Amino acid sequence: MAATQVPVLGNEGVSPSSVPSASEGQPRGVGPGVDALLVPDLATAQTLVGANGRVESGNVHAYVATYSPESDAGYYAITRDRGTSIAAAARARLSTMPGSNSSATNTPSSRQTILVFSKFTTAQIDESLATLTTNIESAKITASFYYEPENDSIRLNMRKAQVNSGFSIPITDVPIRLVDGEVKDTTYRDNMPVPFRGGGAIYNLDRARCTSGIPAYNSAGTRGYFTAAHCFGLSSYVWASSSLAGGSNTGKVSHRYGTDTVDAEFVSGKTYTGRIYTGLNLSVSKPIVGSYFPAAGAGNRLCFSGSTTGVQCGNSVVTYSGNYCGATGCNSDLLALRGGVAAEGGDSGGPLYANFGDTVMVSGIIRGVTDPPIGQSTTFAVDWRKIASRYDATLMLG
């Protein structure tokens, strides 16, 4: 397909007469020309435009919810197919709400809740993301991307040098904004003891290292754990020590459906427990008591436990609709996290979770990371719900 110049903006494909005009005095962090409305909180946003469960999950349908650590703001996008008149109606209703115009909602130190009225329909966003995925897969390059409400565009993370060097960014209905940065699969907690659990270093015969993820049962009730499918091949043996000592054999990859479906594989055949490591070393772990998926757009944080970076809890959920393409294929509906220390090589497969006192609830496993030369890195993770659905798996509780 034809390509635009860098920086990249695709063909918007919407006539000017059908686009709501941008409001005066843009909320903090919103791009120029984007129609947006500052509201006091999420509850008010739902009152104005109607409650919708997808605001919480962040899927690209009637809404998409994202969070920006840079501006400490939650963005709730309303797609154009919901009607262009909704923006005017929401403003009119907001003006009558007590305290809705309080300056406290727009101070630099307070979190903002922002409604973005997209120029595009749900179908245009989905089709633009699908077109970009196809082009990236065909070029066999590594990149990550997702729809970004604050700019009403698709944010594409990849090395700028790759553009027009074996890859051309397609023209799509929704503009594509290129962010220059390295995107890499996250490929030490050595000598994890039996019973094996999530968050420990794991190796294959070539001593390639990843991290054990979520202890679980497969559809047959077999005990094991999930890690990233881009780590090891089907039927590969997996060890908990770089020495490949016999006692550190954690089992072998018994199920692997392919990373184009979901980047997860199941290791089984040994002894496991429903716990994950939550400390700097192998002396601290907590039992799993369930799963947890906090709302995007609210600055909610999650932790991950990796064999390289250890435990990191400073990252906020940016979106549930992230896309990541690497050497082993493309994945969609990923969690994207930003604001704290990002994952690194060796963390792949490690569990994403939240602390609840002396217990944890899991959200997914680490897929990869985007590292820009300037600015915050983004960590991507596979949603546990997609893993459980694809493998008909259930959590192993501690």
C-alpha positions as CSV (number, residue, x, y, z in Angstrom):
1,M,0.0,0.0,0.0
2,A,1.0,3.6,-0.4
3,A,2.8,5.3,2.5
4,T,2.8,8.7,4.0
5,Q,5.8,10.6,5.2
6,V,7.2,10.5,8.7
7,P,5.8,11.7,11.0
8,V,2.9,9.6,9.8
9,L,-0.8,10.7,9.5
10,G,-3.1,8.6,7.5
11,N,-6.1,9.7,5.5
12,E,-8.9,10.7,7.9
13,G,-11.7,9.7,5.6
14,V,-14.4,11.9,7.3
15,S,-15.9,14.9,5.7
16,P,-15.3,18.2,7.7
17,S,-19.0,18.9,7.9
18,S,-19.6,15.6,9.8
19,V,-16.9,16.3,12.5
20,P,-17.9,18.1,15.7
21,S,-15.8,21.2,16.3
22,A,-13.1,21.1,19.0
23,S,-14.0,22.7,22.3
24,E,-12.3,25.9,23.5
25,G,-9.7,25.4,26.3
26,Q,-8.6,21.9,25.6
27,P,-8.1,19.7,28.7
28,R,-4.5,18.9,29.6
29,G,-2.9,16.3,27.4
30,V,-5.4,16.4,24.5
31,G,-4.0,16.9,21.0
32,P,-4.9,19.9,18.9
33,G,-8.2,19.6,17.0
34,V,-9.4,16.7,19.1
35,D,-13.0,17.3,20.4
36,A,-12.8,16.6,24.2
37,L,-14.7,17.5,27.3
38,L,-13.3,17.6,30.9
39,V,-15.6,16.1,33.5
40,P,-15.2,15.7,37.2
41,D,-15.0,11.9,37.4
42,L,-15.9,8.6,35.7
43,A,-19.3,8.4,37.3
44,T,-20.1,11.8,35.7
45,A,-18.9,10.6,32.4
46,Q,-21.1,7.6,32.5
47,T,-24.1,9.8,33.5
48,L,-23.5,12.0,30.6
49,V,-23.1,9.4,27.9
50,G,-24.7,6.3,29.4
51,A,-23.0,3.6,31.4
52,N,-21.3,0.9,29.4
53,G,-19.3,-2.0,30.7
54,R,-16.7,-1.7,27.9
55,V,-15.5,1.5,29.5
56,E,-14.0,-0.7,32.2
57,S,-12.5,-3.3,29.9
58,G,-11.2,-0.8,27.4
59,N,-12.3,-2.7,24.3
60,V,-12.7,-0.8,21.0
61,H,-16.5,-0.8,20.5
62,A,-18.8,1.9,21.7
63,Y,-16.0,3.2,24.0
64,V,-12.4,2.8,24.5
65,A,-10.8,3.6,27.9
66,T,-7.1,4.5,28.3
67,Y,-4.9,6.2,30.9
68,S,-1.9,8.4,30.3
69,P,0.7,8.5,33.1
70,E,2.4,11.5,31.5
71,S,-0.7,13.7,32.0
72,D,-2.3,11.6,34.8
73,A,-5.6,11.6,32.9
74,G,-8.1,9.0,32.0
75,Y,-9.6,9.2,28.5
76,Y,-13.0,7.7,27.5
77,A,-13.5,7.8,23.7
78,I,-17.0,7.8,22.2
79,T,-16.9,6.6,18.6
80,R,-18.7,8.5,15.9
81,D,-21.3,5.8,15.3
82,R,-22.9,6.7,18.6
83,G,-24.0,10.0,17.0
84,T,-22.2,13.3,16.6
85,S,-24.9,15.1,18.6
86,I,-23.9,13.5,21.8
87,A,-21.0,16.0,22.3
88,A,-23.4,19.0,22.4
89,A,-25.8,17.1,24.6
90,A,-23.1,16.1,27.1
91,R,-21.8,19.7,27.3
92,A,-25.3,21.0,27.9
93,R,-26.0,18.5,30.7
94,L,-22.6,19.1,32.3
95,S,-23.3,22.8,32.6
96,T,-26.3,22.1,34.8
97,M,-24.5,19.7,37.2
98,P,-23.6,21.2,40.6
99,G,-19.9,21.6,40.9
100,S,-19.2,20.3,37.5
101,N,-17.3,23.4,36.5
102,S,-15.1,23.4,39.5
103,S,-11.5,24.5,38.7
104,A,-10.3,21.8,41.0
105,T,-10.8,19.3,38.2
106,N,-8.3,21.1,36.0
107,T,-5.4,21.7,38.4
108,P,-2.0,20.3,37.4
109,S,-1.9,18.1,40.5
110,S,-5.3,16.4,40.0
111,R,-6.2,13.5,37.8
112,Q,-8.5,14.4,34.9
113,T,-11.4,12.5,33.5
114,I,-11.8,13.4,29.8
115,L,-14.4,12.4,27.3
116,V,-13.1,12.3,23.7
117,F,-15.6,12.5,20.8
118,S,-13.8,10.6,18.1
119,K,-14.2,11.6,14.4
120,F,-14.2,7.9,13.6
121,T,-16.6,5.0,13.8
122,T,-15.9,1.7,15.7
123,A,-15.6,0.0,12.3
124,Q,-13.0,2.5,11.1
125,I,-10.9,2.0,14.2
126,D,-11.1,-1.8,14.0
127,E,-10.4,-1.9,10.2
128,S,-7.4,0.5,10.6
129,L,-5.9,-1.6,13.3
130,A,-6.4,-4.7,11.2
131,T,-4.8,-3.2,8.2
132,L,-1.8,-2.1,10.2
133,T,-1.5,-5.6,11.7
134,T,-1.5,-7.2,8.3
135,N,1.2,-4.9,7.0
136,I,3.4,-5.5,10.0
137,E,3.0,-9.2,9.8
138,S,3.9,-9.2,6.1
139,A,7.0,-7.2,6.7
140,K,8.0,-9.5,9.7
141,I,9.0,-6.6,11.9
142,T,8.6,-5.9,15.6
143,A,6.1,-3.1,16.6
144,S,3.4,-2.3,19.0
145,F,0.3,-0.1,18.6
146,Y,-3.1,0.8,19.9
147,Y,-5.8,3.5,19.4
148,E,-5.0,6.6,21.5
149,P,-8.1,8.7,22.3
150,E,-6.1,11.8,23.4
151,N,-4.9,12.2,19.8
152,D,-7.8,10.4,18.1
153,S,-5.2,8.3,16.3
154,I,-3.3,5.1,16.3
155,R,0.0,5.2,18.2
156,L,2.6,3.0,16.4
157,N,5.8,2.2,18.3
158,M,8.7,1.1,16.2
159,R,12.1,2.2,15.0
160,K,11.7,5.1,12.5
161,A,14.6,3.7,10.5
162,Q,12.4,0.7,9.6
163,V,9.9,2.9,7.7
164,N,10.6,2.7,4.0
165,S,13.3,0.1,4.7
166,G,11.3,-3.0,4.0
167,F,8.1,-1.6,5.6
168,S,5.6,1.1,4.5
169,I,3.1,2.5,6.9
170,P,-0.3,2.1,5.3
171,I,-2.9,4.9,4.7
172,T,-5.9,4.1,6.9
173,D,-9.1,5.9,7.8
174,V,-7.7,6.6,11.3
175,P,-4.4,8.6,11.4
176,I,-1.3,6.6,12.4
177,R,1.1,8.5,14.7
178,L,4.7,7.1,14.7
179,V,6.6,7.1,18.0
180,D,10.3,6.2,17.5
181,G,11.5,3.6,19.9
182,E,12.9,0.1,20.2
183,V,10.3,-2.7,20.5
184,K,11.7,-6.0,21.8
185,D,10.4,-9.3,23.1
186,T,11.2,-9.7,26.8
187,T,13.1,-13.0,26.6
188,Y,17.1,-13.7,37.8
189,R,15.7,-15.8,40.2
190,D,17.7,-18.9,39.4
191,N,17.2,-22.3,41.0
192,M,13.5,-22.1,41.8
193,P,12.7,-24.9,44.2
194,V,10.0,-27.5,44.0
195,P,7.0,-27.1,44.0
196,F,7.4,-24.7,41.1
197,R,5.4,-21.4,41.0
198,G,5.1,-18.2,39.0
199,G,7.9,-15.6,38.8
200,G,11.0,-17.9,38.7
201,A,13.7,-18.0,36.0
202,I,13.2,-20.8,33.5
203,Y,15.5,-22.1,30.7
204,N,15.4,-24.4,27.7
205,L,18.2,-26.6,26.5
206,D,20.0,-23.7,24.8
207,R,19.8,-21.8,28.1
208,A,17.4,-19.2,26.7
209,R,15.7,-17.6,29.7
210,C,12.1,-16.5,30.4
211,T,9.9,-16.4,33.5
212,S,7.4,-18.9,34.8
213,G,3.9,-17.3,34.8
214,I,0.5,-18.4,36.1
215,P,0.0,-21.8,37.8
216,A,-3.1,-23.4,36.4
217,Y,-5.0,-26.5,35.3
218,N,-5.5,-27.3,31.6
219,S,-8.8,-28.6,30.2
220,A,-7.9,-32.2,31.4
221,G,-7.3,-31.0,34.9
222,T,-3.5,-31.4,34.5
223,R,-1.4,-29.2,36.8
224,G,1.2,-26.9,35.4
225,Y,1.9,-23.2,34.6
226,F,1.6,-20.8,31.7
227,T,4.5,-18.8,30.3
228,A,5.0,-16.9,27.0
229,A,4.7,-19.0,23.8
230,H,7.5,-17.1,22.1
231,C,9.9,-18.5,24.7
232,F,10.1,-22.2,24.0
233,G,8.9,-24.7,21.3
234,L,6.3,-27.4,21.7
235,S,7.7,-30.5,23.7
236,S,10.7,-28.5,24.9
237,Y,11.9,-29.3,28.4
238,V,12.1,-26.4,30.8
239,W,14.5,-26.0,33.7
240,A,14.6,-23.7,36.7
241,S,18.4,-23.5,36.7
242,S,20.9,-22.4,34.0
243,S,22.9,-25.5,34.9
244,L,20.1,-27.6,33.6
245,A,20.4,-29.8,36.7
246,G,18.0,-32.7,36.7
247,G,16.2,-31.6,39.9
248,S,15.4,-28.3,38.3
249,N,13.4,-29.8,35.5
250,T,10.0,-28.0,35.7
251,G,8.4,-30.1,33.0
252,K,7.9,-29.7,29.3
253,V,5.8,-27.6,27.0
254,S,2.7,-29.8,26.5
255,H,0.4,-27.4,24.8
256,R,1.2,-24.6,22.4
257,Y,-1.4,-23.3,20.0
258,G,0.7,-20.7,18.3
259,T,1.5,-17.1,19.1
260,D,-0.8,-15.8,16.4
261,T,-3.7,-17.0,18.6
262,V,-2.5,-16.1,22.1
263,D,1.1,-15.8,23.2
264,A,1.0,-18.5,26.0
265,E,2.1,-22.1,26.3
266,F,1.5,-24.7,29.1
267,V,4.3,-26.4,30.9
268,S,3.4,-29.6,32.8
269,G,4.6,-32.9,34.2
270,K,6.1,-31.9,37.6
271,T,4.9,-30.5,40.9
272,Y,3.4,-27.0,41.1
273,T,1.7,-24.7,43.6
274,G,-0.7,-21.8,43.2
275,R,1.7,-19.1,44.3
276,I,3.9,-16.5,42.7
277,Y,7.1,-14.8,43.8
278,T,6.5,-11.3,45.1
279,G,9.8,-10.4,46.6
280,L,13.4,-9.6,45.5
281,N,14.4,-13.3,45.7
282,L,12.9,-16.8,46.0
283,S,12.1,-16.5,49.8
284,V,8.8,-14.6,49.4
285,S,5.7,-15.7,47.6
286,K,2.0,-15.2,47.9
287,P,-1.0,-17.5,47.2
288,I,-3.2,-16.8,44.2
289,V,-6.9,-16.3,45.2
290,G,-8.4,-15.2,41.8
291,S,-8.1,-12.9,38.9
292,Y,-8.3,-9.1,38.7
293,F,-8.8,-6.6,35.9
294,P,-8.9,-3.0,37.1
295,A,-10.5,-0.3,35.0
296,A,-8.4,1.4,32.3
297,G,-8.6,5.2,32.3
298,A,-8.3,5.5,36.1
299,G,-4.6,5.2,36.8
300,N,-4.9,1.8,38.4
301,R,-1.6,0.0,38.9
302,L,-0.6,-3.6,38.5
303,C,2.6,-5.5,39.5
304,F,4.6,-7.9,37.5
305,S,7.2,-10.5,38.7
306,G,10.1,-11.1,36.3
307,S,13.3,-13.0,36.4
308,T,15.3,-10.0,35.3
309,T,13.6,-6.9,36.8
310,G,12.1,-8.6,39.9
311,V,8.9,-7.2,41.3
312,Q,7.7,-3.9,39.7
313,C,4.4,-2.2,40.9
314,G,4.7,1.3,39.5
315,N,3.0,0.8,36.1
316,S,-0.6,1.9,35.4
317,V,-3.0,0.2,33.0
318,V,-3.0,2.3,29.9
319,T,-5.4,0.2,27.8
320,Y,-6.8,-3.3,27.3
321,S,-6.6,-3.0,23.5
322,G,-2.9,-3.1,22.9
323,N,-1.4,-4.8,19.8
324,Y,2.1,-6.3,19.7
325,C,3.9,-7.8,16.7
326,G,7.1,-9.7,17.1
327,A,9.2,-12.4,15.3
328,T,6.6,-15.0,16.4
329,G,3.5,-13.1,15.2
330,C,0.9,-10.5,16.2
331,N,-1.3,-10.4,19.3
332,S,-4.3,-8.2,20.0
333,D,-6.3,-7.2,23.1
334,L,-3.2,-6.9,25.2
335,L,-2.8,-5.0,28.4
336,A,-0.5,-2.0,28.0
337,L,1.2,-0.6,31.1
338,R,3.3,2.5,31.6
339,G,4.6,4.9,34.3
340,G,7.0,2.7,36.2
341,V,10.0,0.4,35.5
342,A,9.3,-1.6,32.3
343,A,9.9,-5.3,31.7
344,E,13.3,-6.4,30.3
345,G,14.8,-9.4,28.5
346,G,14.1,-12.5,30.5
347,D,10.8,-11.3,32.0
348,S,8.6,-12.8,29.3
349,G,5.9,-15.0,30.6
350,G,6.2,-13.6,34.1
351,P,2.9,-13.0,36.0
352,L,1.0,-9.7,36.0
353,Y,-1.0,-9.3,39.3
354,A,-2.3,-7.1,42.1
355,N,-1.6,-7.5,45.8
356,F,-4.5,-8.0,48.2
357,G,-2.8,-8.2,51.6
358,D,-1.1,-11.5,51.9
359,T,-2.7,-12.8,48.7
360,V,-2.6,-11.9,45.0
361,M,-5.0,-11.9,42.1
362,V,-3.6,-12.3,38.6
363,S,-4.2,-10.4,35.4
364,G,-2.0,-12.0,32.7
365,I,1.6,-12.7,31.6
366,I,4.3,-10.5,30.2
367,R,4.5,-10.3,26.3
368,G,7.0,-7.6,25.4
369,V,8.1,-4.0,25.8
370,T,8.5,-0.8,23.9
371,D,11.5,1.4,24.8
372,P,11.5,4.9,23.2
373,P,14.8,7.0,23.3
374,I,12.9,9.7,25.3
375,G,9.9,9.1,27.4
376,Q,8.3,6.2,29.3
377,S,8.5,2.6,28.2
378,T,5.4,0.5,27.7
379,T,5.1,-3.1,28.9
380,F,2.6,-5.4,27.1
381,A,0.9,-8.4,28.7
382,V,-1.4,-11.2,27.6
383,D,-4.8,-11.0,29.3
384,W,-5.4,-14.0,31.5
385,R,-9.0,-14.2,30.2
386,K,-7.8,-14.9,26.7
387,I,-5.4,-17.6,27.9
388,A,-8.1,-19.3,30.0
389,S,-10.6,-19.1,27.1
390,R,-8.1,-20.5,24.5
391,Y,-6.8,-23.3,26.7
392,D,-10.0,-23.9,28.7
393,A,-7.8,-23.4,31.7
394,T,-8.5,-22.6,35.3
395,L,-6.4,-20.9,37.9
396,M,-4.5,-23.0,40.5
397,L,-5.3,-21.3,43.8
398,G,-2.8,-21.2,46.6
